[in-house]
């Protein structure tokens, strides 16, 4: 495929993933239906972005894109884990 196509797909998927992450983190939270929808809708663009970032020919840019993708993924999972541990501790204290 064309390199422009991969860059456009990469830009759109990164925009969707980052905006969804910001909305979930700051506005909705993980427990609301809107937050759950945004979390689930981040999966497909994340996979598309990961695939398109491997098609970039410049080695340094490819490394930066992959690092950014994994950085957001790690941060998001850490925040979910922290929230789950908080709910468990709250549940155990109220029991």
Biopython code that builds the backbone (N, CA, C, O; Angstrom):
import numpy as np
from Bio.PDB.StructureBuilder import StructureBuilder

atoms = [
    (1, "UNK", "N", (0.830, -1.187, 0.000)),
    (1, "UNK", "CA", (0.000, 0.000, 0.000)),
    (1, "UNK", "C", (0.871, 1.245, 0.000)),
    (1, "UNK", "O", (2.091, 1.167, 0.145)),
    (2, "UNK", "N", (0.246, 2.359, -0.160)),
    (2, "UNK", "CA", (0.929, 3.632, -0.229)),
    (2, "UNK", "C", (1.358, 4.093, 1.169)),
    (2, "UNK", "O", (0.639, 3.873, 2.144)),
    (3, "UNK", "N", (2.527, 4.730, 1.263)),
    (3, "UNK", "CA", (3.010, 5.212, 2.557)),
    (3, "UNK", "C", (2.128, 6.313, 3.112)),
    (3, "UNK", "O", (1.972, 6.431, 4.328)),
    (4, "UNK", "N", (1.540, 7.133, 2.221)),
    (4, "UNK", "CA", (0.631, 8.182, 2.685)),
    (4, "UNK", "C", (-0.588, 7.582, 3.369)),
    (4, "UNK", "O", (-1.070, 8.111, 4.371)),
    (5, "UNK", "N", (-1.077, 6.490, 2.832)),
    (5, "UNK", "CA", (-2.232, 5.815, 3.419)),
    (5, "UNK", "C", (-1.920, 5.354, 4.836)),
    (5, "UNK", "O", (-2.734, 5.529, 5.743)),
    (6, "UNK", "N", (-0.736, 4.762, 5.030)),
    (6, "UNK", "CA", (-0.350, 4.300, 6.363)),
    (6, "UNK", "C", (-0.207, 5.464, 7.336)),
    (6, "UNK", "O", (-0.591, 5.352, 8.500)),
    (7, "UNK", "N", (0.344, 6.579, 6.867)),
    (7, "UNK", "CA", (0.501, 7.738, 7.745)),
    (7, "UNK", "C", (-0.848, 8.349, 8.114)),
    (7, "UNK", "O", (-1.037, 8.778, 9.252)),
    (8, "UNK", "N", (-1.784, 8.394, 7.174)),
    (8, "UNK", "CA", (-3.114, 8.917, 7.476)),
    (8, "UNK", "C", (-3.830, 8.005, 8.465)),
    (8, "UNK", "O", (-4.432, 8.480, 9.428)),
    (9, "UNK", "N", (-3.766, 6.703, 8.231)),
    (9, "UNK", "CA", (-4.384, 5.753, 9.164)),
    (9, "UNK", "C", (-3.735, 5.834, 10.540)),
    (9, "UNK", "O", (-4.420, 5.751, 11.559)),
    (10, "UNK", "N", (-2.430, 5.995, 10.568)),
    (10, "UNK", "CA", (-1.716, 6.116, 11.836)),
    (10, "UNK", "C", (-2.142, 7.371, 12.582)),
    (10, "UNK", "O", (-2.385, 7.326, 13.788)),
    (11, "UNK", "N", (-2.234, 8.487, 11.874)),
    (11, "UNK", "CA", (-2.647, 9.736, 12.511)),
    (11, "UNK", "C", (-4.063, 9.672, 13.049)),
    (11, "UNK", "O", (-4.329, 10.125, 14.162)),
    (12, "UNK", "N", (-4.976, 9.112, 12.263)),
    (12, "UNK", "CA", (-6.362, 9.004, 12.714)),
    (12, "UNK", "C", (-6.502, 8.067, 13.910)),
    (12, "UNK", "O", (-7.238, 8.361, 14.852)),
    (13, "UNK", "N", (-5.801, 6.948, 13.871)),
    (13, "UNK", "CA", (-5.909, 6.008, 14.988)),
    (13, "UNK", "C", (-5.278, 6.569, 16.258)),
    (13, "UNK", "O", (-5.799, 6.356, 17.353)),
    (14, "UNK", "N", (-4.163, 7.282, 16.125)),
    (14, "UNK", "CA", (-3.555, 7.891, 17.310)),
    (14, "UNK", "C", (-4.438, 9.002, 17.863)),
    (14, "UNK", "O", (-4.558, 9.146, 19.079)),
    (15, "UNK", "N", (-5.056, 9.787, 16.988)),
    (15, "UNK", "CA", (-5.961, 10.839, 17.449)),
    (15, "UNK", "C", (-7.142, 10.246, 18.205)),
    (15, "UNK", "O", (-7.514, 10.740, 19.270)),
    (16, "UNK", "N", (-7.735, 9.181, 17.653)),
    (16, "UNK", "CA", (-8.881, 8.562, 18.317)),
    (16, "UNK", "C", (-8.473, 7.958, 19.657)),
    (16, "UNK", "O", (-9.184, 8.119, 20.649)),
    (17, "UNK", "N", (-7.354, 7.275, 19.696)),
    (17, "UNK", "CA", (-6.921, 6.634, 20.936)),
    (17, "UNK", "C", (-6.588, 7.658, 22.014)),
    (17, "UNK", "O", (-6.978, 7.487, 23.169)),
    (18, "UNK", "N", (-5.882, 8.703, 21.655)),
    (18, "UNK", "CA", (-5.497, 9.710, 22.643)),
    (18, "UNK", "C", (-6.723, 10.473, 23.132)),
    (18, "UNK", "O", (-6.850, 10.725, 24.331)),
    (19, "UNK", "N", (-7.622, 10.844, 22.233)),
    (19, "UNK", "CA", (-8.816, 11.572, 22.674)),
    (19, "UNK", "C", (-9.719, 10.687, 23.526)),
    (19, "UNK", "O", (-10.325, 11.171, 24.483)),
    (20, "UNK", "N", (-9.822, 9.412, 23.201)),
    (20, "UNK", "CA", (-10.610, 8.496, 24.027)),
    (20, "UNK", "C", (-9.980, 8.319, 25.396)),
    (20, "UNK", "O", (-10.683, 8.289, 26.406)),
    (21, "UNK", "N", (-8.670, 8.204, 25.437)),
    (21, "UNK", "CA", (-7.975, 8.057, 26.713)),
    (21, "UNK", "C", (-8.189, 9.277, 27.596)),
    (21, "UNK", "O", (-8.431, 9.138, 28.795)),
    (22, "UNK", "N", (-8.103, 10.459, 27.026)),
    (22, "UNK", "CA", (-8.306, 11.689, 27.797)),
    (22, "UNK", "C", (-9.747, 11.770, 28.297)),
    (22, "UNK", "O", (-9.980, 12.124, 29.452)),
    (23, "UNK", "N", (-10.711, 11.446, 27.440)),
    (23, "UNK", "CA", (-12.113, 11.489, 27.863)),
    (23, "UNK", "C", (-12.404, 10.493, 28.972)),
    (23, "UNK", "O", (-13.101, 10.826, 29.930)),
    (24, "UNK", "N", (-11.890, 9.293, 28.860)),
    (24, "UNK", "CA", (-12.129, 8.291, 29.897)),
    (24, "UNK", "C", (-11.457, 8.698, 31.197)),
    (24, "UNK", "O", (-12.054, 8.590, 32.268)),
    (25, "UNK", "N", (-10.242, 9.158, 31.113)),
    (25, "UNK", "CA", (-9.481, 9.468, 32.326)),
    (25, "UNK", "C", (-10.025, 10.692, 33.046)),
    (25, "UNK", "O", (-10.128, 10.679, 34.273)),
    (26, "UNK", "N", (-10.374, 11.745, 32.325)),
    (26, "UNK", "CA", (-10.754, 12.997, 32.969)),
    (26, "UNK", "C", (-12.261, 13.198, 33.113)),
    (26, "UNK", "O", (-12.692, 13.893, 34.034)),
    (27, "UNK", "N", (-13.078, 12.611, 32.232)),
    (27, "UNK", "CA", (-14.499, 12.928, 32.250)),
    (27, "UNK", "C", (-15.389, 11.789, 32.739)),
    (27, "UNK", "O", (-16.230, 12.002, 33.612)),
    (28, "UNK", "N", (-15.222, 10.595, 32.198)),
    (28, "UNK", "CA", (-16.191, 9.546, 32.456)),
    (28, "UNK", "C", (-15.762, 8.555, 33.527)),
    (28, "UNK", "O", (-16.568, 8.204, 34.390)),
    (29, "UNK", "N", (-14.541, 8.104, 33.497)),
    (29, "UNK", "CA", (-14.120, 7.032, 34.386)),
    (29, "UNK", "C", (-14.400, 5.688, 33.741)),
    (29, "UNK", "O", (-15.070, 5.602, 32.712)),
    (30, "UNK", "N", (-13.886, 4.661, 34.350)),
    (30, "UNK", "CA", (-13.979, 3.323, 33.768)),
    (30, "UNK", "C", (-15.342, 2.695, 34.013)),
    (30, "UNK", "O", (-15.773, 1.838, 33.243)),
    (31, "UNK", "N", (-16.028, 3.109, 35.077)),
    (31, "UNK", "CA", (-17.268, 2.433, 35.458)),
    (31, "UNK", "C", (-18.513, 2.937, 34.744)),
    (31, "UNK", "O", (-19.557, 2.292, 34.839)),
    (32, "UNK", "N", (-18.452, 4.039, 34.045)),
    (32, "UNK", "CA", (-19.634, 4.550, 33.350)),
    (32, "UNK", "C", (-19.791, 3.846, 31.997)),
    (32, "UNK", "O", (-18.813, 3.347, 31.440)),
    (33, "UNK", "N", (-21.012, 3.807, 31.472)),
    (33, "UNK", "CA", (-21.206, 3.179, 30.156)),
    (33, "UNK", "C", (-20.446, 3.896, 29.038)),
    (33, "UNK", "O", (-19.942, 3.257, 28.115)),
    (34, "UNK", "N", (-20.368, 5.230, 29.127)),
    (34, "UNK", "CA", (-19.629, 5.971, 28.106)),
    (34, "UNK", "C", (-18.141, 5.639, 28.168)),
    (34, "UNK", "O", (-17.487, 5.474, 27.138)),
    (35, "UNK", "N", (-17.616, 5.544, 29.387)),
    (35, "UNK", "CA", (-16.208, 5.199, 29.546)),
    (35, "UNK", "C", (-15.906, 3.801, 29.045)),
    (35, "UNK", "O", (-14.878, 3.568, 28.409)),
    (36, "UNK", "N", (-16.805, 2.869, 29.335)),
    (36, "UNK", "CA", (-16.617, 1.498, 28.863)),
    (36, "UNK", "C", (-16.662, 1.434, 27.341)),
    (36, "UNK", "O", (-15.883, 0.708, 26.723)),
    (37, "UNK", "N", (-17.579, 2.197, 26.733)),
    (37, "UNK", "CA", (-17.642, 2.237, 25.271)),
    (37, "UNK", "C", (-16.345, 2.792, 24.682)),
    (37, "UNK", "O", (-15.819, 2.251, 23.709)),
    (38, "UNK", "N", (-15.831, 3.877, 25.278)),
    (38, "UNK", "CA", (-14.598, 4.465, 24.759)),
    (38, "UNK", "C", (-13.409, 3.526, 24.937)),
    (38, "UNK", "O", (-12.531, 3.461, 24.076)),
    (39, "UNK", "N", (-13.381, 2.802, 26.050)),
    (39, "UNK", "CA", (-12.293, 1.841, 26.261)),
    (39, "UNK", "C", (-12.344, 0.750, 25.193)),
    (39, "UNK", "O", (-11.321, 0.397, 24.606)),
    (40, "UNK", "N", (-13.537, 0.224, 24.949)),
    (40, "UNK", "CA", (-13.668, -0.828, 23.947)),
    (40, "UNK", "C", (-13.384, -0.307, 22.540)),
    (40, "UNK", "O", (-12.866, -1.036, 21.694)),
    (41, "UNK", "N", (-13.727, 0.963, 22.295)),
    (41, "UNK", "CA", (-13.492, 1.501, 20.958)),
    (41, "UNK", "C", (-12.031, 1.886, 20.735)),
    (41, "UNK", "O", (-11.664, 2.257, 19.620)),
    (42, "UNK", "N", (-11.201, 1.809, 21.755)),
    (42, "UNK", "CA", (-9.771, 2.082, 21.590)),
    (42, "UNK", "C", (-9.000, 0.866, 21.084)),
    (42, "UNK", "O", (-7.862, 1.003, 20.634)),
    (43, "UNK", "N", (-9.593, -0.301, 21.149)),
    (43, "UNK", "CA", (-8.870, -1.527, 20.810)),
    (43, "UNK", "C", (-8.529, -1.571, 19.317)),
    (43, "UNK", "O", (-7.369, -1.766, 18.955)),
    (44, "UNK", "N", (-9.516, -1.393, 18.464)),
    (44, "UNK", "CA", (-9.300, -1.493, 17.015)),
    (44, "UNK", "C", (-8.356, -0.405, 16.507)),
    (44, "UNK", "O", (-7.416, -0.730, 15.781)),
    (45, "UNK", "N", (-8.561, 0.896, 16.860)),
    (45, "UNK", "CA", (-7.589, 1.898, 16.398)),
    (45, "UNK", "C", (-6.188, 1.673, 16.957)),
    (45, "UNK", "O", (-5.200, 2.006, 16.303)),
    (46, "UNK", "N", (-6.095, 1.114, 18.153)),
    (46, "UNK", "CA", (-4.773, 0.814, 18.702)),
    (46, "UNK", "C", (-4.042, -0.242, 17.890)),
    (46, "UNK", "O", (-2.842, -0.127, 17.638)),
    (47, "UNK", "N", (-4.769, -1.264, 17.485)),
    (47, "UNK", "CA", (-4.159, -2.317, 16.661)),
    (47, "UNK", "C", (-3.800, -1.771, 15.278)),
    (47, "UNK", "O", (-2.741, -2.087, 14.737)),
    (48, "UNK", "N", (-4.687, -0.950, 14.709)),
    (48, "UNK", "CA", (-4.398, -0.343, 13.405)),
    (48, "UNK", "C", (-3.174, 0.558, 13.497)),
    (48, "UNK", "O", (-2.312, 0.531, 12.618)),
    (49, "UNK", "N", (-3.093, 1.362, 14.565)),
    (49, "UNK", "CA", (-1.944, 2.248, 14.749)),
    (49, "UNK", "C", (-0.651, 1.482, 14.934)),
    (49, "UNK", "O", (0.392, 1.883, 14.416)),
    (50, "UNK", "N", (-0.711, 0.380, 15.669)),
    (50, "UNK", "CA", (0.483, -0.439, 15.855)),
    (50, "UNK", "C", (0.938, -1.037, 14.532)),
    (50, "UNK", "O", (2.134, -1.057, 14.242)),
    (51, "UNK", "N", (-0.001, -1.524, 13.724)),
    (51, "UNK", "CA", (0.342, -2.086, 12.420)),
    (51, "UNK", "C", (0.921, -1.019, 11.492)),
    (51, "UNK", "O", (1.929, -1.245, 10.824)),
    (52, "UNK", "N", (0.271, 0.144, 11.459)),
    (52, "UNK", "CA", (0.739, 1.209, 10.558)),
    (52, "UNK", "C", (2.081, 1.776, 11.002)),
    (52, "UNK", "O", (2.875, 2.207, 10.165)),
    (53, "UNK", "N", (2.347, 1.782, 12.309)),
    (53, "UNK", "CA", (3.643, 2.296, 12.762)),
    (53, "UNK", "C", (4.787, 1.360, 12.382)),
    (53, "UNK", "O", (5.933, 1.800, 12.286)),
    (54, "UNK", "N", (4.500, 0.089, 12.168)),
    (54, "UNK", "CA", (5.556, -0.816, 11.710)),
    (54, "UNK", "C", (5.840, -0.644, 10.219)),
    (54, "UNK", "O", (6.880, -1.094, 9.737)),
    (55, "UNK", "N", (4.935, -0.004, 9.484)),
    (55, "UNK", "CA", (5.120, 0.204, 8.048)),
    (55, "UNK", "C", (5.879, 1.483, 7.718)),
    (55, "UNK", "O", (6.198, 1.727, 6.555)),
    (56, "UNK", "N", (6.171, 2.302, 8.723)),
    (56, "UNK", "CA", (6.941, 3.525, 8.493)),
    (56, "UNK", "C", (8.375, 3.124, 8.203)),
    (56, "UNK", "O", (8.944, 2.300, 8.919)),
    (57, "UNK", "N", (8.971, 3.696, 7.157)),
    (57, "UNK", "CA", (10.293, 3.248, 6.720)),
    (57, "UNK", "C", (11.434, 3.862, 7.528)),
    (57, "UNK", "O", (12.492, 3.244, 7.649)),
    (58, "UNK", "N", (11.253, 5.034, 8.074)),
    (58, "UNK", "CA", (12.323, 5.693, 8.830)),
    (58, "UNK", "C", (12.435, 5.038, 10.211)),
    (58, "UNK", "O", (11.466, 5.007, 10.969)),
    (59, "UNK", "N", (13.613, 4.518, 10.528)),
    (59, "UNK", "CA", (13.822, 3.725, 11.738)),
    (59, "UNK", "C", (13.592, 4.535, 13.013)),
    (59, "UNK", "O", (12.979, 4.038, 13.958)),
    (60, "UNK", "N", (14.077, 5.776, 13.046)),
    (60, "UNK", "CA", (13.954, 6.588, 14.255)),
    (60, "UNK", "C", (12.494, 6.952, 14.521)),
    (60, "UNK", "O", (12.042, 6.900, 15.664)),
    (61, "UNK", "N", (11.763, 7.315, 13.482)),
    (61, "UNK", "CA", (10.345, 7.654, 13.643)),
    (61, "UNK", "C", (9.556, 6.424, 14.057)),
    (61, "UNK", "O", (8.655, 6.521, 14.891)),
    (62, "UNK", "N", (9.875, 5.280, 13.495)),
    (62, "UNK", "CA", (9.194, 4.041, 13.866)),
    (62, "UNK", "C", (9.406, 3.727, 15.340)),
    (62, "UNK", "O", (8.467, 3.327, 16.029)),
    (63, "UNK", "N", (10.609, 3.901, 15.823)),
    (63, "UNK", "CA", (10.891, 3.665, 17.238)),
    (63, "UNK", "C", (10.133, 4.614, 18.144)),
    (63, "UNK", "O", (9.617, 4.204, 19.184)),
    (64, "UNK", "N", (10.062, 5.881, 17.758)),
    (64, "UNK", "CA", (9.321, 6.865, 18.562)),
    (64, "UNK", "C", (7.833, 6.526, 18.590)),
    (64, "UNK", "O", (7.195, 6.624, 19.638)),
    (65, "UNK", "N", (7.280, 6.131, 17.450)),
    (65, "UNK", "CA", (5.861, 5.785, 17.396)),
    (65, "UNK", "C", (5.551, 4.553, 18.237)),
    (65, "UNK", "O", (4.561, 4.533, 18.969)),
    (66, "UNK", "N", (6.383, 3.536, 18.139)),
    (66, "UNK", "CA", (6.155, 2.338, 18.943)),
    (66, "UNK", "C", (6.310, 2.633, 20.430)),
    (66, "UNK", "O", (5.537, 2.124, 21.243)),
    (67, "UNK", "N", (7.299, 3.450, 20.799)),
    (67, "UNK", "CA", (7.492, 3.823, 22.198)),
    (67, "UNK", "C", (6.282, 4.595, 22.720)),
    (67, "UNK", "O", (5.822, 4.350, 23.835)),
    (68, "UNK", "N", (5.768, 5.526, 21.917)),
    (68, "UNK", "CA", (4.598, 6.304, 22.326)),
    (68, "UNK", "C", (3.381, 5.409, 22.494)),
    (68, "UNK", "O", (2.618, 5.567, 23.447)),
    (69, "UNK", "N", (3.197, 4.477, 21.578)),
    (69, "UNK", "CA", (2.069, 3.560, 21.658)),
    (69, "UNK", "C", (2.152, 2.720, 22.928)),
    (69, "UNK", "O", (1.157, 2.586, 23.641)),
    (70, "UNK", "N", (3.310, 2.156, 23.220)),
    (70, "UNK", "CA", (3.459, 1.351, 24.426)),
    (70, "UNK", "C", (3.387, 2.195, 25.690)),
    (70, "UNK", "O", (2.923, 1.711, 26.722)),
    (71, "UNK", "N", (3.839, 3.455, 25.633)),
    (71, "UNK", "CA", (3.769, 4.335, 26.794)),
    (71, "UNK", "C", (2.316, 4.607, 27.170)),
    (71, "UNK", "O", (1.958, 4.523, 28.345)),
    (72, "UNK", "N", (1.477, 4.932, 26.191)),
    (72, "UNK", "CA", (0.061, 5.155, 26.480)),
    (72, "UNK", "C", (-0.604, 3.878, 26.966)),
    (72, "UNK", "O", (-1.426, 3.922, 27.881)),
    (73, "UNK", "N", (-0.267, 2.756, 26.376)),
    (73, "UNK", "CA", (-0.854, 1.491, 26.778)),
    (73, "UNK", "C", (-0.480, 1.160, 28.217)),
    (73, "UNK", "O", (-1.336, 0.739, 28.996)),
    (74, "UNK", "N", (0.786, 1.344, 28.580)),
    (74, "UNK", "CA", (1.237, 1.048, 29.935)),
    (74, "UNK", "C", (0.594, 1.987, 30.939)),
    (74, "UNK", "O", (0.157, 1.547, 32.002)),
    (75, "UNK", "N", (0.530, 3.270, 30.620)),
    (75, "UNK", "CA", (-0.084, 4.241, 31.521)),
    (75, "UNK", "C", (-1.552, 3.911, 31.741)),
    (75, "UNK", "O", (-2.037, 3.951, 32.872)),
    (76, "UNK", "N", (-2.257, 3.587, 30.674)),
    (76, "UNK", "CA", (-3.678, 3.290, 30.783)),
    (76, "UNK", "C", (-3.910, 2.048, 31.637)),
    (76, "UNK", "O", (-4.804, 2.043, 32.483)),
    (77, "UNK", "N", (-3.125, 1.006, 31.431)),
    (77, "UNK", "CA", (-3.284, -0.204, 32.229)),
    (77, "UNK", "C", (-2.911, 0.024, 33.685)),
    (77, "UNK", "O", (-3.539, -0.547, 34.576)),
    (78, "UNK", "N", (-1.897, 0.852, 33.946)),
    (78, "UNK", "CA", (-1.529, 1.161, 35.325)),
    (78, "UNK", "C", (-2.662, 1.900, 36.030)),
    (78, "UNK", "O", (-2.952, 1.619, 37.193)),
    (79, "UNK", "N", (-3.302, 2.835, 35.342)),
    (79, "UNK", "CA", (-4.413, 3.571, 35.952)),
    (79, "UNK", "C", (-5.601, 2.650, 36.218)),
    (79, "UNK", "O", (-6.270, 2.797, 37.241)),
    (80, "UNK", "N", (-5.872, 1.712, 35.329)),
    (80, "UNK", "CA", (-6.947, 0.749, 35.562)),
    (80, "UNK", "C", (-6.622, -0.134, 36.759)),
    (80, "UNK", "O", (-7.492, -0.388, 37.592)),
    (81, "UNK", "N", (-5.386, -0.603, 36.855)),
    (81, "UNK", "CA", (-4.989, -1.451, 37.970)),
    (81, "UNK", "C", (-5.108, -0.697, 39.288)),
    (81, "UNK", "O", (-5.565, -1.256, 40.284)),
    (82, "UNK", "N", (-4.701, 0.564, 39.298)),
    (82, "UNK", "CA", (-4.808, 1.374, 40.510)),
    (82, "UNK", "C", (-6.268, 1.554, 40.920)),
    (82, "UNK", "O", (-6.590, 1.515, 42.107)),
    (83, "UNK", "N", (-7.140, 1.749, 39.951)),
    (83, "UNK", "CA", (-8.556, 1.920, 40.257)),
    (83, "UNK", "C", (-9.170, 0.626, 40.780)),
    (83, "UNK", "O", (-9.979, 0.660, 41.708)),
    (84, "UNK", "N", (-8.803, -0.497, 40.208)),
    (84, "UNK", "CA", (-9.327, -1.784, 40.670)),
    (84, "UNK", "C", (-8.846, -2.080, 42.083)),
    (84, "UNK", "O", (-9.627, -2.550, 42.911)),
    (85, "UNK", "N", (-7.582, -1.814, 42.374)),
    (85, "UNK", "CA", (-7.065, -2.030, 43.728)),
    (85, "UNK", "C", (-7.784, -1.117, 44.718)),
    (85, "UNK", "O", (-8.090, -1.535, 45.835)),
    (86, "UNK", "N", (-8.054, 0.123, 44.317)),
    (86, "UNK", "CA", (-8.801, 1.038, 45.178)),
    (86, "UNK", "C", (-10.199, 0.525, 45.476)),
    (86, "UNK", "O", (-10.654, 0.609, 46.617)),
    (87, "UNK", "N", (-10.891, -0.007, 44.466)),
    (87, "UNK", "CA", (-12.225, -0.565, 44.687)),
    (87, "UNK", "C", (-12.169, -1.784, 45.598)),
    (87, "UNK", "O", (-13.023, -1.951, 46.469)),
    (88, "UNK", "N", (-11.171, -2.632, 45.400)),
    (88, "UNK", "CA", (-11.051, -3.815, 46.252)),
    (88, "UNK", "C", (-10.774, -3.433, 47.699)),
    (88, "UNK", "O", (-11.366, -4.006, 48.613)),
    (89, "UNK", "N", (-9.887, -2.482, 47.915)),
    (89, "UNK", "CA", (-9.604, -2.041, 49.282)),
    (89, "UNK", "C", (-10.826, -1.395, 49.916)),
    (89, "UNK", "O", (-11.095, -1.607, 51.099)),
    (90, "UNK", "N", (-11.556, -0.620, 49.156)),
    (90, "UNK", "CA", (-12.777, -0.002, 49.664)),
    (90, "UNK", "C", (-13.820, -1.061, 49.997)),
    (90, "UNK", "O", (-14.509, -0.959, 51.012)),
    (91, "UNK", "N", (-13.937, -2.068, 49.153)),
    (91, "UNK", "CA", (-14.887, -3.151, 49.395)),
    (91, "UNK", "C", (-14.513, -3.937, 50.646)),
    (91, "UNK", "O", (-15.382, -4.279, 51.448)),
    (92, "UNK", "N", (-13.222, -4.224, 50.817)),
    (92, "UNK", "CA", (-12.786, -4.983, 51.987)),
    (92, "UNK", "C", (-12.930, -4.182, 53.278)),
    (92, "UNK", "O", (-13.197, -4.765, 54.329)),
    (93, "UNK", "N", (-12.764, -2.883, 53.226)),
    (93, "UNK", "CA", (-12.923, -2.062, 54.421)),
    (93, "UNK", "C", (-14.385, -1.953, 54.832)),
    (93, "UNK", "O", (-14.684, -1.877, 56.024)),
    (94, "UNK", "N", (-15.290, -1.945, 53.878)),
    (94, "UNK", "CA", (-16.717, -1.834, 54.189)),
    (94, "UNK", "C", (-17.337, -3.164, 54.562)),
    (94, "UNK", "O", (-18.478, -3.196, 55.024)),
    (95, "UNK", "N", (-16.640, -4.236, 54.382)),
    (95, "UNK", "CA", (-17.174, -5.567, 54.660)),
    (95, "UNK", "C", (-17.161, -5.909, 56.090)),
    (95, "UNK", "O", (-17.583, -7.002, 56.467)),
]
sb = StructureBuilder()
sb.init_structure("model")
sb.init_model(0)
sb.init_chain("A")
sb.init_seg("    ")
for serial, (resi, resn, name, xyz) in enumerate(atoms, 1):
    if name == "N":
        sb.init_residue(resn, " ", resi, " ")
    sb.init_atom(name, np.array(xyz, "f"), 0.0, 1.0, " ", f" {name:<3s}", serial, name[0])
structure = sb.get_structure()
